[in-house]
Amino acid sequence: MSHDDANGRNSGATFLIGFIAGSMLGAGLALLFAPKPGDETRREVAERAQRVKDKAREGLGSASDRVAQFTERGKAIYQTAAEKARDAAQAVREGRDPVAAVADGDETFS
């Protein structure tokens, strides 16, 4: 995992938390300063809260998809590395150069 990946995920989570907190604060302020009847204001706050909830679910779904992608990539890298290790061990048992045995067509981690 590169440094950019880690920062990208962290800043995405931070943004989502900030977005939700800001939306809640905005809804609360709207309730305090709205020159509308209470029923109408409560309805608008409920609608805004629903929109925030929907956005949070979308963000969670997106994050979940990314985690699944990283998991699959990690599994593939692990399997390839395990195969390379077995090839290197076999090469040592056969008296061959283990580096040469695993270097052929090596695009494992690129």
All heavy atoms as an XYZ file, in Angstrom:
814
protein
N       0.859     -1.172      0.000
C       0.000      0.000      0.000
C       0.898      1.225      0.000
O       1.836      1.314      0.766
C      -0.868     -0.033      1.251
C      -1.724      1.174      1.375
S      -2.700      1.295      2.892
C      -2.824     -0.315      3.504
N       0.619      2.163     -0.846
C       1.448      3.341     -0.930
C       1.000      4.379      0.086
O      -0.086      4.324      0.649
C       1.385      3.932     -2.344
O       0.138      4.542     -2.542
N       1.865      5.353      0.288
C       1.579      6.438      1.211
C       0.343      7.212      0.772
O      -0.474      7.601      1.585
C       2.811      7.347      1.272
C       2.687      8.485      2.233
N       2.602      8.276      3.585
C       2.598      9.822      2.044
C       2.494      9.451      4.194
N       2.486     10.404      3.263
N       0.185      7.404     -0.535
C      -0.965      8.137     -1.061
C      -2.261      7.405     -0.766
O      -3.266      8.027     -0.466
C      -0.834      8.346     -2.568
C       0.280      9.312     -2.925
O       0.651     10.126     -2.039
O       0.776      9.251     -4.055
N      -2.264      6.056     -0.867
C      -3.469      5.290     -0.580
C      -3.909      5.499      0.863
O      -5.075      5.707      1.138
C      -3.253      3.793     -0.818
C      -3.135      3.462     -2.298
O      -3.560      4.291     -3.124
O      -2.608      2.385     -2.604
N      -2.942      5.429      1.775
C      -3.269      5.583      3.192
C      -3.815      6.978      3.463
O      -4.806      7.139      4.165
C      -2.044      5.318      4.062
N      -3.195      7.994      2.911
C      -3.680      9.351      3.128
C      -5.030      9.566      2.467
O      -5.876     10.268      2.996
C      -2.679     10.381      2.591
C      -1.471     10.521      3.480
O      -1.528     10.162      4.652
N      -0.403     11.038      2.939
N      -5.243      9.001      1.312
C      -6.508      9.153      0.615
C      -7.660      8.560      1.399
O      -8.724      9.148      1.504
N      -7.467      7.394      1.976
C      -8.527      6.775      2.765
C      -8.765      7.561      4.029
O      -9.887      7.779      4.434
C      -8.188      5.331      3.099
C      -8.396      4.415      1.940
C      -8.189      3.031      2.375
N      -6.833      2.996      2.919
C      -6.099      1.938      3.003
N      -6.560      0.806      2.639
N      -4.886      1.975      3.475
N      -7.694      8.007      4.684
C      -7.829      8.746      5.922
C      -8.540     10.067      5.669
O      -9.435     10.439      6.400
C      -6.458      8.971      6.558
C      -6.564      9.573      7.940
O      -7.569      9.407      8.627
N      -5.545     10.278      8.344
N      -8.146     10.783      4.627
C      -8.783     12.067      4.357
C     -10.229     11.858      3.930
O     -11.079     12.696      4.207
C      -8.005     12.848      3.304
O      -8.044     12.189      2.065
N     -10.545     10.745      3.253
C     -11.927     10.457      2.888
C     -12.792     10.235      4.115
O     -13.916     10.743      4.197
N     -12.282      9.479      5.083
C     -13.034      9.238      6.315
C     -13.186     10.537      7.103
O     -14.258     10.830      7.636
C     -12.334      8.179      7.167
N     -12.120     11.329      7.152
C     -12.172     12.605      7.854
C     -13.188     13.526      7.198
O     -13.969     14.190      7.877
C     -10.776     13.272      7.856
O      -9.852     12.376      8.476
C     -10.795     14.581      8.598
N     -13.192     13.550      5.878
C     -14.160     14.383      5.163
C     -15.582     13.944      5.473
O     -16.450     14.776      5.729
C     -13.912     14.317      3.650
C     -14.972     15.018      2.851
C     -14.963     16.399      2.742
C     -15.991     14.310      2.251
C     -15.950     17.051      2.033
C     -16.980     14.952      1.543
C     -16.964     16.332      1.428
N     -15.830     12.636      5.449
C     -17.173     12.121      5.705
C     -17.643     12.494      7.104
O     -18.773     12.941      7.287
C     -17.216     10.598      5.511
C     -18.576      9.935      5.661
C     -19.557     10.494      4.634
C     -18.451      8.436      5.496
N     -16.771     12.353      8.091
C     -17.126     12.719      9.468
C     -17.409     14.213      9.551
O     -18.388     14.645     10.164
C     -16.003     12.302     10.442
C     -15.961     10.780     10.558
C     -16.215     12.930     11.815
C     -14.748     10.247     11.268
N     -16.554     15.024      8.924
C     -16.769     16.468      8.924
C     -18.053     16.858      8.220
O     -18.784     17.756      8.665
N     -18.336     16.174      7.111
C     -19.563     16.456      6.359
C     -20.789     16.168      7.208
O     -21.729     16.979      7.267
C     -19.592     15.614      5.078
C     -20.844     15.773      4.283
C     -21.039     16.890      3.492
C     -21.831     14.803      4.328
C     -22.204     17.044      2.757
C     -22.996     14.942      3.601
C     -23.183     16.068      2.809
N     -20.790     15.031      7.867
C     -21.938     14.658      8.698
C     -22.094     15.631      9.863
O     -23.196     16.118     10.136
C     -21.806     13.205      9.198
C     -21.952     12.243      8.012
C     -22.839     12.887     10.276
C     -21.592     10.811      8.334
N     -20.983     15.941     10.531
C     -21.043     16.866     11.669
C     -21.513     18.248     11.207
O     -22.351     18.885     11.858
C     -19.676     16.961     12.342
N     -21.006     18.723     10.086
C     -21.415     20.022      9.559
C     -22.878     20.050      9.171
O     -23.575     21.048      9.396
N     -23.346     18.957      8.588
C     -24.758     18.885      8.211
C     -25.655     18.923      9.437
O     -26.691     19.598      9.444
C     -25.028     17.605      7.421
O     -24.311     17.628      6.222
N     -25.257     18.220     10.471
C     -26.052     18.210     11.693
C     -26.056     19.603     12.339
O     -27.101     20.075     12.805
C     -25.520     17.165     12.669
C     -25.690     15.744     12.155
S     -24.869     14.565     13.199
C     -26.273     13.972     14.122
N     -24.908     20.236     12.367
C     -24.812     21.582     12.919
C     -25.674     22.543     12.105
O     -26.414     23.362     12.659
C     -23.354     22.050     12.928
C     -23.111     23.454     13.472
C     -23.536     23.530     14.933
C     -21.654     23.823     13.317
N     -25.605     22.451     10.788
C     -26.413     23.306      9.931
C     -27.904     23.095     10.152
O     -28.677     24.061     10.194
N     -28.304     21.845     10.310
C     -29.715     21.557     10.558
C     -30.164     22.143     11.894
O     -31.257     22.718     12.009
C     -29.958     20.053     10.534
N     -29.308     22.038     12.890
C     -29.644     22.607     14.203
C     -29.748     24.117     14.163
O     -30.674     24.709     14.740
N     -28.825     24.757     13.477
C     -28.878     26.214     13.352
C     -30.108     26.652     12.557
O     -30.727     27.667     12.875
C     -27.597     26.748     12.704
C     -26.339     26.668     13.570
C     -25.107     27.064     12.764
C     -26.489     27.540     14.807
N     -30.439     25.895     11.537
C     -31.630     26.215     10.760
C     -32.865     26.148     11.647
O     -33.770     26.986     11.534
C     -31.763     25.256      9.588
N     -32.896     25.186     12.531
C     -34.030     25.049     13.438
C     -34.122     26.257     14.371
O     -35.199     26.792     14.618
C     -33.885     23.759     14.255
C     -34.966     23.457     15.273
C     -36.307     23.271     14.567
C     -34.619     22.218     16.066
N     -32.987     26.723     14.867
C     -32.974     27.845     15.795
C     -33.357     29.168     15.129
O     -34.016     30.007     15.738
C     -31.581     27.988     16.424
C     -31.170     26.888     17.398
C     -29.731     27.091     17.839
C     -32.086     26.895     18.612
N     -32.919     29.373     13.903
C     -33.086     30.679     13.276
C     -34.169     30.734     12.197
O     -34.355     31.767     11.564
C     -31.752     31.138     12.678
C     -30.719     31.406     13.732
C     -29.664     30.535     13.918
C     -30.815     32.510     14.551
C     -28.711     30.766     14.885
C     -29.872     32.757     15.530
C     -28.814     31.884     15.705
N     -34.857     29.668     11.987
C     -35.871     29.636     10.928
C     -37.110     30.425     11.352
O     -37.643     30.197     12.435
C     -36.256     28.203     10.619
N     -37.583     31.333     10.496
C     -38.794     32.097     10.818
C     -40.056     31.376     10.341
O     -40.945     31.971      9.764
C     -38.585     33.392     10.043
C     -37.823     32.969      8.839
C     -36.935     31.846      9.305
N     -40.127     30.091     10.577
C     -41.247     29.288     10.099
C     -41.946     28.654     11.294
O     -41.356     28.522     12.368
C     -40.745     28.181      9.156
C     -40.062     28.714      7.919
C     -39.530     27.588      7.087
C     -38.764     28.158      5.906
N     -38.102     27.135      5.136
N     -43.154     28.198     11.093
C     -43.849     27.490     12.170
C     -43.098     26.211     12.559
O     -42.374     25.622     11.747
C     -45.207     27.140     11.565
C     -45.368     28.025     10.377
C     -43.980     28.372      9.922
N     -43.263     25.785     13.782
C     -42.548     24.628     14.315
C     -42.730     23.349     13.518
O     -41.769     22.610     13.277
N     -43.961     23.068     13.093
C     -44.221     21.840     12.334
C     -43.445     21.825     11.023
O     -42.845     20.818     10.645
C     -45.710     21.678     12.029
C     -46.531     21.366     13.266
O     -45.924     20.930     14.267
O     -47.759     21.533     13.213
N     -43.462     22.946     10.339
C     -42.758     23.035      9.057
C     -41.250     22.923      9.261
O     -40.556     22.229      8.513
C     -43.105     24.364      8.375
C     -42.547     24.474      6.971
C     -42.966     25.769      6.296
O     -43.971     26.385      6.706
O     -42.259     26.153      5.342
N     -40.747     23.569     10.303
C     -39.314     23.516     10.596
C     -38.886     22.094     10.948
O     -37.866     21.612     10.467
C     -38.968     24.477     11.749
O     -39.360     25.797     11.368
C     -37.480     24.454     12.044
N     -39.678     21.422     11.764
C     -39.350     20.045     12.144
C     -39.344     19.129     10.918
O     -38.501     18.252     10.779
C     -40.326     19.526     13.203
C     -40.029     20.056     14.583
C     -40.856     19.344     15.642
N     -42.278     19.668     15.543
C     -42.860     20.738     16.058
N     -42.119     21.620     16.728
N     -44.153     20.944     15.938
N     -40.297     19.354     10.010
C     -40.348     18.556      8.780
C     -39.089     18.790      7.943
O     -38.478     17.837      7.446
C     -41.594     18.910      7.969
C     -41.750     18.088      6.694
C     -42.931     18.510      5.843
N     -43.004     19.930      5.558
C     -42.241     20.564      4.636
N     -41.373     19.897      3.938
N     -42.359     21.861      4.443
N     -38.675     20.041      7.804
C     -37.471     20.344      7.029
C     -36.222     19.744      7.674
O     -35.359     19.207      6.981
C     -37.299     21.855      6.872
C     -38.228     22.451      5.851
C     -37.935     23.915      5.597
O     -36.810     24.373      5.903
O     -38.842     24.595      5.087
N     -36.143     19.816      9.002
C     -34.992     19.233      9.705
C     -34.984     17.718      9.498
O     -33.933     17.118      9.251
C     -35.013     19.603     11.201
C     -34.005     18.779     11.987
C     -34.742     21.084     11.376
N     -36.152     17.095      9.553
C     -36.231     15.646      9.337
C     -35.810     15.285      7.916
O     -35.099     14.300      7.702
C     -37.650     15.151      9.614
N     -36.223     16.093      6.933
C     -35.816     15.842      5.548
C     -34.306     15.985      5.381
O     -33.671     15.170      4.714
C     -36.543     16.804      4.595
C     -38.010     16.495      4.430
C     -38.745     17.569      3.635
O     -38.125     18.569      3.217
O     -39.966     17.404      3.436
N     -33.747     17.018      5.993
C     -32.290     17.209      5.909
C     -31.549     16.063      6.589
O     -30.540     15.590      6.085
C     -31.885     18.541      6.534
C     -32.272     19.723      5.700
C     -31.789     21.003      6.312
N     -32.342     22.135      5.594
C     -31.941     23.374      5.759
N     -30.982     23.647      6.624
N     -32.482     24.352      5.076
N     -32.062     15.649      7.717
C     -31.427     14.529      8.422
C     -31.475     13.268      7.559
O     -30.504     12.505      7.517
C     -32.112     14.292      9.760
N     -32.578     13.064      6.859
C     -32.694     11.906      5.979
C     -31.673     11.991      4.850
O     -31.051     10.999      4.479
C     -34.114     11.792      5.416
C     -34.331     10.558      4.559
C     -34.143      9.263      5.315
O     -34.604      9.121      6.447
N     -33.456      8.314      4.725
N     -31.501     13.197      4.283
C     -30.513     13.366      3.213
C     -29.106     13.076      3.716
O     -28.305     12.439      3.032
C     -30.596     14.773      2.618
C     -31.778     14.942      1.679
C     -31.669     16.244      0.944
N     -31.770     17.352      1.895
C     -32.683     18.310      1.844
N     -33.570     18.330      0.877
N     -32.704     19.260      2.744
N     -28.797     13.562      4.934
C     -27.477     13.296      5.519
C     -27.302     11.795      5.727
O     -26.248     11.231      5.424
C     -27.302     14.064      6.850
C     -26.090     13.574      7.607
C     -27.210     15.557      6.581
N     -28.332     11.149      6.215
C     -28.287      9.695      6.432
C     -28.043      8.965      5.109
O     -27.220      8.044      5.036
C     -29.606      9.247      7.052
C     -29.695      7.776      7.354
C     -31.047      7.483      7.981
C     -31.314      6.012      8.093
N     -32.649      5.723      8.627
N     -28.742      9.400      4.046
C     -28.564      8.775      2.736
C     -27.142      8.980      2.224
O     -26.528      8.053      1.686
C     -29.573      9.340      1.730
C     -31.007      8.951      2.050
O     -31.209      8.004      2.848
O     -31.924      9.603      1.515
N     -26.605     10.193      2.381
C     -25.232     10.482      1.940
C     -24.237      9.633      2.730
O     -23.265      9.123      2.175
C     -24.892     11.967      2.122
C     -25.604     12.869      1.172
C     -24.968     12.795     -0.183
C     -25.614     13.819     -1.104
N     -25.138     13.720     -2.452
N     -24.481      9.474      4.024
C     -23.583      8.663      4.850
C     -23.611      7.204      4.391
O     -22.566      6.556      4.316
C     -23.982      8.765      6.328
N     -24.785      6.713      4.041
C     -24.880      5.333      3.548
C     -24.149      5.176      2.220
O     -23.497      4.174      1.975
C     -26.335      4.917      3.388
C     -26.990      4.599      4.699
C     -28.376      4.072      4.510
N     -28.992      3.964      5.823
C     -30.025      3.209      6.083
N     -30.581      2.506      5.136
N     -30.515      3.160      7.287
N     -24.274      6.186      1.350
C     -23.556      6.143      0.075
C     -22.055      6.103      0.324
O     -21.330      5.338     -0.309
C     -23.898      7.374     -0.776
C     -25.272      7.366     -1.367
C     -25.587      8.676     -2.090
O     -24.647      9.406     -2.451
O     -26.773      8.951     -2.286
N     -21.596      6.960      1.250
C     -20.169      6.986      1.584
C     -19.704      5.670      2.164
O     -18.622      5.175      1.836
N     -20.516      5.069      3.012
C     -20.173      3.777      3.606
C     -20.111      2.702      2.535
O     -19.206      1.874      2.527
C     -21.192      3.399      4.684
C     -20.961      2.082      5.398
C     -19.613      2.091      6.105
C     -22.067      1.817      6.393
N     -21.071      2.734      1.602
C     -21.057      1.761      0.512
C     -19.814      1.904     -0.337
O     -19.177      0.913     -0.712
N     -19.438      3.133     -0.628
C     -18.238      3.392     -1.422
C     -16.989      2.910     -0.677
O     -16.111      2.278     -1.269
C     -18.132      4.889     -1.721
O     -16.941      5.173     -2.396
N     -16.923      3.210      0.606
C     -15.776      2.767      1.402
C     -15.723      1.247      1.458
O     -14.648      0.646      1.360
C     -15.855      3.353      2.812
N     -16.869      0.627      1.595
C     -16.933     -0.833      1.640
C     -16.435     -1.438      0.330
O     -15.701     -2.436      0.326
C     -18.367     -1.271      1.921
O     -18.467     -2.668      1.924
N     -16.822     -0.833     -0.778
C     -16.360     -1.304     -2.085
C     -14.842     -1.196     -2.198
O     -14.176     -2.105     -2.704
C     -17.014     -0.510     -3.216
C     -18.503     -0.789     -3.346
O     -18.973     -1.791     -2.770
O     -19.181      0.011     -4.025
N     -14.285     -0.099     -1.724
C     -12.833      0.087     -1.796
C     -12.106     -0.928     -0.927
O     -11.073     -1.465     -1.320
C     -12.448      1.507     -1.379
C     -12.897      2.525     -2.426
C     -12.195      3.802     -2.327
N     -10.784      3.609     -2.626
C      -9.873      4.526     -2.436
N     -10.209      5.696     -1.978
N      -8.608      4.299     -2.708
N     -12.649     -1.202      0.250
C     -12.036     -2.208      1.126
C     -12.043     -3.565      0.434
O     -11.053     -4.298      0.461
C     -12.762     -2.274      2.490
C     -12.356     -3.516      3.277
C     -12.468     -1.026      3.302
N     -13.150     -3.898     -0.225
C     -13.234     -5.169     -0.941
C     -12.199     -5.228     -2.059
O     -11.553     -6.256     -2.265
C     -14.640     -5.372     -1.504
N     -12.004     -4.112     -2.771
C     -10.997     -4.068     -3.837
C      -9.597     -4.268     -3.273
O      -8.795     -5.023     -3.828
C     -11.071     -2.735     -4.592
C     -12.304     -2.586     -5.432
C     -12.446     -1.180     -6.004
O     -11.675     -0.283     -5.697
N     -13.445     -0.993     -6.845
N      -9.284     -3.563     -2.158
C      -7.971     -3.720     -1.547
C      -7.765     -5.141     -1.035
O      -6.665     -5.690     -1.125
C      -7.776     -2.719     -0.399
C      -7.474     -1.327     -0.854
C      -8.318     -0.287     -0.523
C      -6.346     -1.047     -1.608
C      -8.052      1.001     -0.943
C      -6.066      0.234     -2.032
C      -6.917      1.269     -1.696
N      -8.817     -5.744     -0.509
C      -8.723     -7.117     -0.013
C      -8.398     -8.075     -1.152
O      -7.515     -8.935     -1.021
C     -10.037     -7.530      0.674
O     -10.277     -6.650      1.766
C      -9.984     -8.957      1.164
N      -9.100     -7.942     -2.262
C      -8.845     -8.812     -3.411
C      -7.430     -8.614     -3.933
O      -6.741     -9.574     -4.271
C      -9.874     -8.570     -4.509
C     -11.258     -9.077     -4.169
C     -11.279    -10.554     -3.820
O     -10.668    -11.367     -4.548
O     -11.893    -10.910     -2.805
N      -6.991     -7.375     -4.015
C      -5.621     -7.089     -4.492
C      -4.603     -7.711     -3.530
O      -3.623     -8.298     -3.960
C      -5.410     -5.579     -4.599
C      -4.009     -5.163     -4.937
C      -3.817     -4.978     -6.419
N      -2.544     -4.311     -6.655
C      -1.552     -4.879     -7.290
N      -1.677     -6.083     -7.792
N      -0.424     -4.241     -7.463
N      -4.847     -7.585     -2.235
C      -3.953     -8.167     -1.250
C      -3.880     -9.679     -1.354
O      -2.801    -10.273     -1.255
N      -5.027    -10.316     -1.574
C      -5.047    -11.773     -1.738
C      -4.241    -12.194     -2.972
O      -3.490    -13.170     -2.926
C      -6.485    -12.277     -1.879
C      -7.267    -12.293     -0.594
C      -8.691    -12.785     -0.849
C      -9.533    -12.742      0.389
N     -10.917    -13.174      0.113
N      -4.414    -11.450     -4.054
C      -3.688    -11.778     -5.285
C      -2.184    -11.629     -5.081
O      -1.400    -12.484     -5.519
C      -4.160    -10.889     -6.435
N      -1.772    -10.568     -4.419
C      -0.343    -10.356     -4.161
C       0.192    -11.465     -3.262
O       1.277    -12.000     -3.500
C      -0.100     -8.963     -3.546
C      -0.338     -7.893     -4.614
C       1.300     -8.848     -2.969
C      -0.321     -6.469     -4.082
N      -0.571    -11.817     -2.225
C      -0.146    -12.887     -1.331
C       0.019    -14.201     -2.090
O       1.017    -14.906     -1.924
C      -1.154    -13.057     -0.187
C      -0.878    -14.296      0.630
C       0.119    -14.296      1.595
C      -1.597    -15.472      0.419
C       0.394    -15.437      2.340
C      -1.327    -16.610      1.146
C      -0.337    -16.588      2.104
O      -0.064    -17.718      2.829
N      -0.951    -14.540     -2.928
C      -0.876    -15.801     -3.668
C       0.324    -15.814     -4.610
O       1.027    -16.821     -4.705
C      -2.169    -16.029     -4.453
C      -3.334    -16.376     -3.560
C      -4.651    -16.448     -4.318
O      -4.748    -16.025     -5.458
N      -5.677    -16.963     -3.658
N       0.568    -14.707     -5.268
C       1.711    -14.630     -6.179
C       3.019    -14.737     -5.400
O       3.944    -15.448     -5.826
C       1.674    -13.317     -6.983
O       0.435    -13.265     -7.700
C       2.818    -13.242     -7.958
N       3.104    -14.056     -4.268
C       4.314    -14.121     -3.448
C       4.545    -15.541     -2.929
O       5.682    -16.025     -2.898
C       4.227    -13.133     -2.294
N       3.470    -16.212     -2.537
C       3.593    -17.589     -2.058
C       4.090    -18.503     -3.178
O       4.948    -19.376     -2.948
C       2.250    -18.085     -1.513
N       3.575    -18.306     -4.386
C       4.035    -19.098     -5.529
C       5.522    -18.837     -5.797
O       6.281    -19.773     -6.061
C       3.216    -18.766     -6.773
C       1.799    -19.279     -6.722
C       0.954    -18.766     -7.880
O       1.520    -18.243     -8.863
O      -0.277    -18.892     -7.798
N       5.918    -17.586     -5.730
C       7.325    -17.226     -5.955
C       8.217    -17.875     -4.892
O       9.306    -18.361     -5.196
C       7.522    -15.710     -5.946
C       6.809    -14.979     -7.059
C       7.522    -15.114     -8.352
C       6.854    -14.270     -9.430
N       7.507    -14.375    -10.702
N       7.744    -17.870     -3.646
C       8.519    -18.490     -2.563
C       8.659    -19.990     -2.799
O       9.740    -20.562     -2.603
C       7.850    -18.214     -1.219
N       7.572    -20.645     -3.245
C       7.656    -22.074     -3.542
C       8.620    -22.332     -4.707
O       9.416    -23.272     -4.658
C       6.265    -22.627     -3.877
C       5.397    -22.847     -2.645
C       4.137    -23.632     -2.981
N       3.217    -22.893     -3.835
C       2.285    -22.053     -3.399
N       2.150    -21.859     -2.097
N       1.485    -21.430     -4.241
N       8.561    -21.480     -5.732
C       9.470    -21.623     -6.871
C      10.927    -21.455     -6.433
O      11.809    -22.210     -6.867
C       9.153    -20.593     -7.961
C       7.824    -20.857     -8.648
O       7.258    -21.967     -8.470
O       7.343    -19.948     -9.356
N      11.172    -20.468     -5.567
C      12.541    -20.233     -5.085
C      13.022    -21.422     -4.250
O      14.172    -21.865     -4.391
C      12.600    -18.949     -4.265
N      12.160    -21.943     -3.388
C      12.537    -23.099     -2.566
C      12.833    -24.312     -3.447
O      13.808    -25.046     -3.205
C      11.425    -23.416     -1.571
N      12.019    -24.516     -4.465
C      12.249    -25.629     -5.384
C      13.575    -25.443     -6.113
O      14.336    -26.403     -6.305
C      11.090    -25.740     -6.387
C      11.204    -26.910     -7.335
C      11.136    -28.255     -6.622
O      10.438    -28.406     -5.610
N      11.854    -29.230     -7.120
N      13.870    -24.227     -6.511
C      15.127    -23.949     -7.211
C      16.318    -24.259     -6.313
O      17.317    -24.838     -6.765
C      15.170    -22.491     -7.670
N      16.228    -23.902     -5.032
C      17.322    -24.193     -4.087
C      17.489    -25.704     -3.952
O      18.618    -26.215     -3.967
C      17.048    -23.529     -2.718
C      17.997    -24.058     -1.653
C      17.160    -22.018     -2.833
N      16.383    -26.425     -3.829
C      16.468    -27.888     -3.714
C      17.111    -28.513     -4.952
O      17.792    -29.530     -4.852
C      15.074    -28.477     -3.495
C      14.546    -28.299     -2.076
C      13.298    -29.132     -1.823
N      12.136    -28.655     -2.559
C      11.295    -27.718     -2.142
N      11.484    -27.150     -0.969
N      10.266    -27.361     -2.888
N      16.892    -27.899     -6.106
C      17.441    -28.424     -7.353
C      18.823    -27.852     -7.673
O      19.395    -28.186     -8.713
C      16.476    -28.115     -8.511
C      15.154    -28.827     -8.372
C      14.142    -28.357     -9.408
O      14.454    -27.438    -10.197
O      13.024    -28.919     -9.429
N      19.344    -27.000     -6.791
C      20.672    -26.437     -6.995
C      20.703    -25.292     -8.001
O      21.758    -24.935     -8.502
N      19.567    -24.712     -8.303
C      19.499    -23.582     -9.235
C      19.487    -22.270     -8.459
O      19.262    -22.240     -7.252
C      18.237    -23.668    -10.096
C      18.207    -24.870    -11.019
C      16.973    -24.894    -11.919
N      15.748    -25.089    -11.136
C      14.684    -24.286    -11.162
N      14.669    -23.218    -11.934
N      13.626    -24.553    -10.428
N      19.684    -21.188     -9.181
C      19.659    -19.851     -8.583
C      18.209    -19.473     -8.273
O      17.390    -19.359     -9.189
C      20.265    -18.842     -9.568
C      20.270    -17.417     -9.035
O      20.042    -17.218     -7.818
O      20.496    -16.496     -9.848
N      17.859    -19.258     -6.993
C      16.467    -18.952     -6.642
C      16.012    -17.592     -7.176
O      14.841    -17.422     -7.516
C      16.445    -18.993     -5.120
C      17.858    -18.805     -4.704
C      18.709    -19.360     -5.806
N      16.926    -16.644     -7.269
C      16.558    -15.318     -7.769
C      16.165    -15.412     -9.240
O      15.151    -14.854     -9.669
C      17.703    -14.298     -7.564
C      17.355    -12.970     -8.207
C      18.009    -14.135     -6.083
N      16.948    -16.129     -9.999
C      16.642    -16.299    -11.417
C      15.332    -17.065    -11.604
O      14.564    -16.787    -12.520
C      17.778    -17.010    -12.128
N      15.069    -18.008    -10.700
C      13.856    -18.821    -10.828
C      12.587    -18.001    -10.640
O      11.571    -18.273    -11.275
C      13.879    -19.958     -9.812
N      12.647    -16.989     -9.800
C      11.436    -16.191     -9.554
C      11.415    -14.896    -10.335
O      10.387    -14.240    -10.415
C      11.249    -15.888     -8.053
C      11.047    -17.160     -7.269
C      12.377    -15.068     -7.509
N      12.530    -14.524    -10.958
C      12.591    -13.243    -11.675
C      11.983    -13.300    -13.066
O      11.625    -12.273    -13.629
C      14.042    -12.780    -11.787
N      11.818    -14.465    -13.621
C      11.257    -14.580    -14.974
C       9.849    -14.016    -15.015
O       8.940    -14.499    -14.344
C      11.223    -16.043    -15.417
C      12.636    -16.620    -15.546
O      13.559    -15.821    -15.779
O      12.782    -17.841    -15.401
N       9.666    -12.976    -15.820
C       8.342    -12.377    -15.991
C       7.779    -11.773    -14.732
O       6.584    -11.752    -14.529
N       8.632    -11.275    -13.850
C       8.187    -10.776    -12.554
C       7.532     -9.406    -12.683
O       8.183     -8.404    -12.924
C       9.377    -10.699    -11.593
C       8.935    -10.375    -10.168
O       7.748    -10.515     -9.887
O       9.806    -10.000     -9.371
N       6.212     -9.402    -12.538
C       5.454     -8.155    -12.481
C       4.531     -8.199    -11.270
O       3.484     -7.572    -11.237
C       4.633     -7.980    -13.765
C       5.488     -7.810    -15.002
C       4.650     -7.633    -16.252
O       3.461     -7.278    -16.137
O       5.186     -7.837    -17.332
N       4.957     -8.939    -10.264
C       4.131     -9.208     -9.099
C       3.656     -7.957     -8.380
O       2.489     -7.808     -8.088
C       4.924    -10.069     -8.085
O       5.370    -11.225     -8.770
C       4.072    -10.448     -6.910
N       4.565     -7.062     -8.079
C       4.240     -5.961     -7.206
C       4.214     -4.620     -7.930
O       4.274     -3.589     -7.299
C       5.223     -5.920     -6.034
C       5.253     -7.219     -5.281
C       6.287     -8.116     -5.437
C       4.209     -7.559     -4.454
C       6.296     -9.318     -4.749
C       4.202     -8.760     -3.775
C       5.244     -9.632     -3.917
N       4.095     -4.644     -9.220
C       4.084     -3.374     -9.953
C       2.689     -2.849    -10.110
O       1.730     -3.490     -9.861
C       4.728     -3.535    -11.309
O       4.071     -4.536    -12.052
